[in-house]
Amino acid sequence: MHKSLLLFSFILLTALQIHAQVEVSGTVKDSTGKVLAGATIALIQQRTGIVLAFTLTNEFGFYQLKSDESIGKDTLLLQAGSVGYLRQEVNLRSNKQLTDFILVRSSARLPDVVVQNSKNLIGRRGDTLNYSVSAFMSVQDRVIGDVIKRLPGVEMDDNGKIKYQGKEINRFYIDGDNLLDGKYNIASNGIPVQMVDKIQVYENHQPIKSLQNAEISDKPALNISLKDKAKLKLTGSGDMAFGVPDAYQGTANLLLFKKKLKFMNYYKLNNTGLDLSSDLISHFNAETEFVPLNLLQIASNNPPLAKKRYLLNQTGLINANNLLKLSAEADIRINVSYLYDRQFQEVNSKIDYYLPGDTIQFQESYTNKLAQQSFNTNLALTINKSSYYLSNSLLLDSKPQHNYGNLISTGNSRIEQQLSGAVTNFSNELRCNTVIHKKNIIDFYSFFGKLTNPFLLDVSPGLYQSIFNQGNDYAGLLQRASVPTSFVHHSLSYRLPGKFNQLYKVGMNTMQQELNSQLDIRYLNDTQKSLADSFINQIDWRYRKLYGQIDYRYTHNATSINLSIPIVKHFIDFNHQILDQKVRSLFITPVLSVNIRGKKEKTVAVSYSYTNDWKGLQHVFDGYVMQTYRNFNTNSGSLPQQQMHVTALSYEKRNTLKVFFINIQAMYSFNRMNTIADNRFSTILQKSSLVLFDNITESSRLSMSISKHLFKLKTTVSAKITIQQDGMNQLLNGVLLSYRSRILSTEGNMHIKISPTIDFDYRGQFSWVTNMPTDPDVKAAAGVQKLNTAIQQLNMNISLSNSLLFKTRGEYYASTATSRFTNRFLFWDAAMVYKWNRLKTDIDFSITNIGGADHYTIISAAANNIVERNYRIRPRMILVKFLFHF
């Protein structure tokens, strides 16, 4: 009897285990009967959406999937999908089931197949990648940008620009809404990390709904998905800080992210080195090339340091960004800002120009005071429906400035430079399309812009007396320059979606400009007189471009072939003081690309493009313009033409389950210009002009980036290596020189969570640059210029208790140039943060630049020169900051 009971129990337990195990199998084919290898099969718990098991079909389209789950515990779904097909799912009705799938092709997007890794760091649903903020967040993080910059597969540069797998994002959404457009630094630096649930990347994102089945995009977008409680009420945050020497900082920020109304309105001010103008950077390129010309300047180059190290400023910013949802598919947005920015620069520089048979040296000592303002208003209306799209954006922008520079230079006594003027820009951009018969699309685009930019550069005392005043002393020089511009662009297109996608487009660009510049001499008795005609420009420039464009895209399975053929007719008329010129040309500039989306999240793309275009007004003026006190530029009066061939190859691989990303890019460009800059140097000044010359340059680049999360080590690592080679020509003091430049650069990032209370970030950037003449005689005389640089940064954070956090940061900079000593600088900061939870306030006590360095030296090398600059930087600063929120 005892043995019989044991046998019965064993049989019963075995039967229960067999009953509990789910086992499904079958095949996956498309509607034509073709087997689909590499198709995704997922077993999903219907109630929670959690993936319980996951597999891929083999080369015969067969799959087999097992799981210890049971039908009795919860309803289970079996889901199948493949690249280019709609997903399909069925309910499981027995523990052993044979299920065959027939998938239907989709022209819009990837099927919604859910894949999650075991650590819940990243999840994928179709073309959407979801990063868990809590999984990548560190104890010291305050704003969402702190998390974005360390996400695997995502890059954020020093200016805040975001890329995913090497591609710039084309939209930045906050809970699905485009509140900030290209100025998304405001969100990166302003949304508290505690408000965010996840960060989503939309791969191949087409923001216009009516084009989602017609115009396939290869650009990603990023969405900040907020927690539910962050959408319920008004949120406020801010800070107030005081310190030595004479330091202050303040912020008042109001946030609201409701479904129908969103805004980010704030006021900031500081003199602690925070660059508020970065909030006004737009990372999205405008469709037009409407860019103001800045011919005059006095500011010095900035050092390759974190801005907070060198920026000596007094600045304030008022910024209001408001979006009102008129309906689920329509909104109106207004963005208004005012920036006051005052900066100070102290720079000592030494520049050695290596010329054939000679070396010329400039030594300069700058003390600059830069006062700039910016008024910006943008009003935008958007209606984004699947049947039609309408967007209108009205912009008004004004940037007055008054800059003062005091310097001592080689061969001259103390010199004063004053630059004053304003850039004012008004524009309106309209785009609308509608879906008509058989889902074809008509698209209309219109842009109008008008810009003025009068500037005056005042240089005193009078320099180069033998050139300007027959060897006699005089008070100074006054350079006036303005380029008023009007720009109009209209286009109309007709698109036929489908497997063989077609676009037919016609358009017209019109630009009208005037270049008015004049150099006056100011005598000691304070009278003024215009100099000779060689220092005057009065040019009328009229440019028209009529174009037609044909685009074809053929899609088969996971392969897409794209061909674009623009046909452009140019009409250019411009006149100098004596000569009128007309240019008429017809250019065809094709672009071809092939994109293959393979199995297991792989993508291969290859492209070729040819451009042939004329340069603009800034390249044809033949009267001298004094751009700085020692730079006098002119051009030949002939219109430069540029032709460029670019070939590119890229490979992407993602493994969402293993949180692994790799991106490889190769590029070669061949560039031909019909002009070259003729640079003439002396010990006191530099003259530059364009002359006719068959100028050929080449460039090739190979880069590879890798990102990986190491689960066992709780570490995210990324690395990037770039190899680049460029060939160029220079005309120096009448001698033609050819150079070859080689660059090897590497970058590594690491974020490690040693424990729940200790983590650190490391970033290292290293580059090796070699510039060499190709002519053996010049190479023997001038030698090979080499420059090696290293930048390393380390952040460590230690939670001493639930309310006390210690932070420290180190930055190491090193540079070595040919025949020069190596510069090494180490900066160290430390901070203690006390979280006063009862009052929702943090108290931050910080010391920056503990070592007390007040100057920084950098060496840079180019093909024919070595530059050594010494900058005044921010000294040691002690700051007590109160951060609050409600």
Beta strands, then each sheet from edge to edge (+ up, - down):
strand 1: 22-30
strand 2: 40-45
strand 3: 51-56
strand 4: 62-67
strand 5: 76-81
strand 6: 88-91
strand 7: 96-98
strand 8: 101-103
strand 9: 114-116
strand 10: 122-125
strand 11: 128-132
strand 12: 154-156
strand 13: 162-164
strand 14: 167-168
strand 15: 172-174
strand 16: 196-202
strand 17: 221-226
strand 18: 235-244
strand 19: 247-257
strand 20: 261-270
strand 21: 312-327
strand 22: 330-355
strand 23: 358-384
strand 24: 388-409
strand 25: 414-435
strand 26: 441-452
strand 27: 455-460
strand 28: 476-482
strand 29: 485-496
strand 30: 500-522
strand 31: 528-530
strand 32: 536-556
strand 33: 559-575
strand 34: 580-588
strand 35: 591-598
strand 36: 602-614
strand 37: 625-628
strand 38: 631-633
strand 39: 641-655
strand 40: 660-681
strand 41: 686-710
strand 42: 715-732
strand 43: 735-755
strand 44: 758-773
strand 45: 785-801
strand 46: 804-817
strand 47: 823-836
strand 48: 841-848
strand 49: 855-861
strand 50: 865-872
strand 51: 877-885
sheet 1: 4+ 1- 7-
sheet 2: 4+ 1- 8-
sheet 3: 3+ 2- 5+ 6-
sheet 4: 9+ 10- 11+ 16- 17+ 15+
sheet 5: 12+ 13- 14+
sheet 6: 31+ 30- 28+ 27- 25+ 24- 23+ 22- 21+ 20- 19+ 18- 51+ 48- 47+ 46- 45+ 44- 43+ 42- 40- 39+ 36- 35+ 33- 32+
sheet 7: 31+ 30- 28+ 27- 25+ 24- 23+ 22- 21+ 20- 19+ 18- 51+ 48- 47+ 46- 45+ 44- 43+ 42- 41+ 38+ 37-
sheet 8: 31+ 30- 28+ 27- 25+ 24- 23+ 22- 21+ 20- 19+ 18- 51+ 48- 47+ 46- 45+ 44- 43+ 42- 40- 39+ 36- 35+ 33- 34+
sheet 9: 31+ 30- 28+ 27- 25+ 24- 23+ 22- 50+ 49-
sheet 10: 31+ 30- 29+ 26-
end
